[in-house]
Amino acid sequence: MTAIIAAAIIGVLLMFVGIGTKNKSTMVTVSLVLVLALFGITIWEVTQTAHNGIALPPRLYFNDMLRFDGFAVWFNLLMTGCTLLYMLLLNKEIKKVGVHVAEYFALISFILVGIYLLSSYNNMLMLFLGIEIISIPQYILAGSDKRNLKSSEASLKYFIMGAFTTGILLMGITLIYGATGTFNISEYAHLGSSDLNPMVVSGIILIMVALGFKVSAAPMHMWTADVYDGAPTPFTAYMMTVVKAGAFIGFIRLFQSSFGQLSEHWALLLAIITAATLFVGNITAVFQQSVKRMLAYSSIAQAGFMLFAIQSFSAIAWQSIAIYAIAYSVATIGMFAVLVKMKDYTFDGFNGLAKKDPVTAFFTTVFLLSLTGIPLTGGFMAKYMVLMGVIKEGNLMWLVIFGLLMAAVSAYYYFRVIIAMYFKEGNAEYTTEINTTDKVLLGITCGLVILIGIAPGLFLHF
């Protein structure tokens, strides 16, 4: 709860910083200090979830509307850490987007408030608030580059689609409330097939569709490529990673904890959505010529793998979603930290990068190998865990096999960048040179990717 209040206060403070100074470097420095303080607060909250090695009972707030357990506060810590890493790597590029730099960081702080709500909600109203709090700042960030018509188009398209999906989410919540008489999601865990009625099933399907939109699952993915491609590249990196992970934690918290007893009524539909998401994301990414747009479509494919976690009704589901969230976020943020420096976003723009800058090319290769799912990287461990959870269920082996085939397809378009860097002649150009500080931060990010792959237990202490 302290983290929610702190993130909201930081957002407000950053708005006043934007009024008090026009110096962008000062704005960035203050933002980094405040987010570092927020990271410290989330660490303190984690320490309060156990005493002498024994887990303490979850803390409830606002008439049980928020429920902070060990997993919630640990996930908050991971996402705050990813946000801090994102700001360290991309703050220079954020300064170039426009003049309202402090406001951009304020919006990111408000997004964290929404993520904290989604990790701990125990009431459907809190789910709705969390979804909207992470969505509205994204509409603004997507359209923040006023010099680019694609940015304005991305913002408008995202806003219209998001508003429509909000109506679907509210309708689903209304149907379930009408059938059960409560917004408390813990009450839904007692629902059984004997007292099930069409209103509950319809509500679950509508909520699944709405949350599928937020995580860019097919066929609710139509907005994804245009929005991610049109939004300023530094903000695309955040929208594709931390924000998506936050939406997924809201998804799994509802369908694992509350609708798990009714899985026979929605599991097949979700399996079909998962297969469609994997197919659309991977196959469409193969035909892209822009690395940024390829990463946008690959984010759809990554969402397909994250959907596996929702179909695993065991403790490994929660572990796998946390590992996937951190592994995917760190590797993608690192990849975007390199991409945003490139003058040409096409695959040809990476030609010869290994000769010009072998260190950066190596880091980029590690990030791409992780996104592919190659052993000794975080991406491999993440894919292994989500697939293992479904294998233990034993009833969706066809989906696991299909997921492995799609992972093989993803290797094609990720390796296109690696081939361009190492095996094609060219003169890759930067818009801004990657200095020593940038390479140190990229090295730390690369180290985290490898550490997640070889020691995932370090990230599973919840």
ZIHU-V751594 format. One record per backbone hydrogen bond with DSSP energy under -0.5 kcal/mol. NH is the residue of the N-H (numbers start at 0). CO is the residue of the C=O. If there is no record, write none. Layout:
BEGIN
NH|CO / NH|CO
END
This chain:
BEGIN
4|0 / 5|1 / 6|2 / 7|3 / 8|4 / 9|5 / 10|6 / 11|7 / 12|8 / 13|9 / 14|10 / 15|11 / 16|12 / 17|13 / 18|14 / 19|15 / 20|16 / 23|21 / 26|22 / 27|23 / 28|24 / 29|25 / 30|26 / 31|27 / 32|28 / 33|29 / 34|30 / 35|31 / 36|32 / 37|33 / 38|34 / 39|35 / 40|36 / 41|37 / 42|38 / 43|39 / 44|40 / 45|41 / 46|42 / 47|43 / 47|44 / 48|45 / 49|46 / 50|53 / 53|50 / 55|48 / 58|67 / 60|65 / 64|60 / 64|61 / 65|60 / 66|119 / 67|58 / 68|66 / 72|68 / 73|69 / 74|70 / 75|71 / 76|72 / 77|73 / 78|74 / 79|75 / 80|76 / 81|77 / 82|78 / 83|79 / 84|80 / 85|81 / 86|82 / 87|83 / 88|84 / 89|85 / 90|86 / 93|89 / 94|90 / 95|91 / 95|92 / 96|92 / 96|93 / 97|93 / 100|98 / 103|99 / 104|100 / 105|101 / 106|102 / 107|103 / 108|104 / 109|105 / 110|106 / 111|107 / 112|108 / 113|109 / 114|110 / 115|111 / 116|112 / 117|113 / 118|114 / 119|115 / 119|116 / 120|116 / 121|64 / 122|64 / 123|182 / 125|122 / 126|122 / 127|123 / 128|124 / 129|125 / 130|126 / 131|127 / 132|128 / 133|129 / 134|130 / 135|131 / 136|132 / 137|133 / 138|134 / 139|135 / 140|136 / 141|137 / 142|138 / 143|140 / 145|143 / 147|144 / 148|146 / 150|147 / 151|147 / 152|148 / 153|149 / 154|150 / 155|151 / 156|152 / 157|153 / 158|154 / 159|155 / 160|156 / 161|157 / 162|158 / 163|159 / 164|160 / 165|161 / 166|162 / 167|163 / 168|164 / 169|165 / 170|166 / 171|167 / 172|168 / 173|169 / 174|170 / 175|171 / 176|172 / 177|173 / 178|174 / 179|175 / 180|176 / 184|121 / 184|182 / 185|121 / 186|183 / 187|183 / 187|184 / 188|184 / 189|186 / 190|187 / 194|191 / 195|192 / 199|196 / 200|196 / 201|197 / 202|198 / 203|199 / 204|200 / 205|201 / 206|202 / 207|203 / 208|204 / 209|205 / 210|206 / 211|207 / 212|208 / 213|209 / 214|210 / 215|212 / 216|211 / 219|216 / 223|220 / 226|222 / 227|223 / 228|224 / 229|225 / 230|226 / 231|140 / 234|231 / 235|231 / 236|232 / 237|233 / 238|234 / 239|235 / 240|236 / 240|237 / 242|237 / 244|240 / 245|241 / 246|242 / 247|243 / 248|244 / 249|245 / 250|246 / 251|247 / 252|248 / 253|249 / 254|250 / 255|251 / 256|251 / 256|252 / 257|253 / 258|253 / 261|258 / 262|259 / 264|261 / 265|261 / 265|262 / 266|262 / 269|265 / 270|266 / 271|267 / 272|268 / 273|269 / 274|270 / 275|271 / 276|272 / 277|273 / 278|274 / 279|275 / 280|276 / 281|277 / 282|278 / 283|279 / 284|280 / 285|281 / 286|282 / 286|283 / 287|284 / 290|344 / 291|344 / 293|289 / 294|290 / 295|291 / 296|292 / 297|293 / 298|294 / 299|295 / 299|296 / 300|296 / 301|297 / 302|298 / 303|299 / 304|300 / 305|301 / 306|302 / 307|303 / 307|304 / 308|304 / 308|305 / 309|305 / 309|306 / 310|306 / 310|307 / 311|308 / 312|310 / 313|311 / 316|313 / 317|313 / 317|314 / 318|314 / 319|315 / 320|316 / 321|317 / 322|318 / 323|319 / 324|320 / 325|321 / 326|322 / 327|323 / 328|324 / 329|325 / 330|326 / 331|327 / 332|328 / 333|329 / 334|330 / 335|331 / 336|332 / 337|333 / 338|334 / 339|335 / 340|337 / 341|337 / 341|338 / 342|428 / 346|288 / 348|345 / 349|346 / 350|347 / 351|419 / 351|423 / 352|349 / 353|420 / 354|351 / 355|351 / 356|352 / 360|356 / 361|357 / 362|358 / 363|359 / 364|360 / 365|361 / 366|362 / 367|363 / 368|364 / 369|365 / 370|366 / 371|367 / 372|368 / 373|368 / 376|373 / 377|448 / 379|373 / 380|376 / 381|377 / 382|378 / 383|379 / 384|380 / 385|381 / 386|382 / 387|383 / 388|384 / 389|385 / 390|386 / 391|387 / 392|388 / 393|389 / 398|395 / 399|395 / 400|396 / 401|397 / 402|398 / 403|399 / 404|400 / 405|401 / 406|402 / 407|403 / 408|404 / 409|405 / 410|406 / 411|407 / 411|408 / 412|408 / 413|409 / 414|410 / 415|411 / 416|412 / 416|413 / 417|413 / 418|414 / 419|415 / 420|416 / 421|417 / 422|418 / 423|418 / 423|419 / 427|350 / 430|340 / 431|340 / 434|432 / 438|434 / 439|435 / 440|436 / 441|437 / 442|438 / 443|439 / 444|440 / 445|441 / 446|442 / 447|443 / 448|444 / 449|445 / 450|446 / 451|447 / 452|448 / 453|449 / 454|450 / 457|454 / 458|455 / 459|456
END
